[in-house]
Amino acid sequence: MQIDQLKASLEALNAEVYTNNFSAVQDFNKYSRFNTRLKVPSYASVPTTGEVGEIIEVAGKLRICSATNVFTIVGIQT
């Protein structure tokens, strides 16, 4: 009987600890404040490979990898 009570207590504790701590989706504010600089690598030409979300600079234009191995210019840049 004590083992069953301990199991129930442990399950309740696990449920309490993991609730809202781990989820597939997290909501972040639209704007974030960084206390450090973001260093973006600079390339002479667009690389042939890239991971989604990777940010680079090519010939003064900021680009992001929008799909595997596809770099897209970010925003309107002159």
C-alpha positions in Angstrom: 0.0 0.0 0.0 2.8 2.4 0.8 4.5 1.6 -2.5 1.2 2.5 -4.3 1.0 5.8 -2.4 4.7 6.6 -3.3 4.0 5.8 -6.9 1.0 8.1 -6.9 3.0 10.9 -5.2 5.8 10.5 -7.7 3.4 10.6 -10.7 1.8 13.8 -9.3 5.2 15.4 -8.7 6.3 14.5 -12.3 3.1 16.0 -13.7 3.5 19.2 -11.7 7.2 19.6 -12.7 6.7 18.9 -16.5 3.4 20.9 -16.9 4.1 24.0 -19.0 7.9 23.4 -18.9 8.2 21.4 -22.1 5.9 21.8 -25.1 6.2 21.6 -28.8 5.2 25.2 -29.3 6.6 28.2 -27.4 5.3 31.8 -27.7 8.1 34.4 -27.8 7.6 38.1 -27.8 7.7 39.8 -31.2 10.7 41.9 -30.2 13.7 40.7 -28.3 16.5 42.7 -26.7 20.0 41.4 -27.1 22.9 42.5 -24.9 25.4 41.3 -27.4 26.0 41.7 -31.1 24.9 39.2 -33.6 27.8 38.4 -35.9 26.7 37.4 -39.4 29.2 35.6 -41.6 30.0 37.3 -44.9 30.5 35.4 -48.1 31.8 36.5 -51.6 29.0 34.5 -53.2 25.9 32.6 -52.1 26.9 29.2 -50.7 25.5 26.0 -52.3 24.5 24.5 -49.0 22.6 25.9 -46.0 20.3 25.0 -43.1 16.9 26.6 -42.6 17.2 29.7 -40.4 20.9 30.4 -41.2 21.6 34.1 -41.8 24.4 35.3 -44.0 25.6 38.4 -45.8 26.6 38.4 -49.5 27.7 41.5 -51.3 26.1 43.8 -48.8 22.8 42.0 -48.8 21.4 40.1 -45.8 20.0 36.7 -46.7 18.3 33.9 -44.8 18.1 30.2 -45.6 14.3 29.8 -46.2 14.5 26.2 -47.3 17.3 23.7 -47.4 20.1 25.2 -49.6 17.9 28.2 -50.7 19.0 31.6 -49.5 16.5 34.5 -49.8 17.2 38.2 -49.5 15.6 39.6 -46.3 13.3 42.6 -46.7 13.9 45.5 -49.1 17.6 46.3 -49.4 19.2 48.9 -51.6 
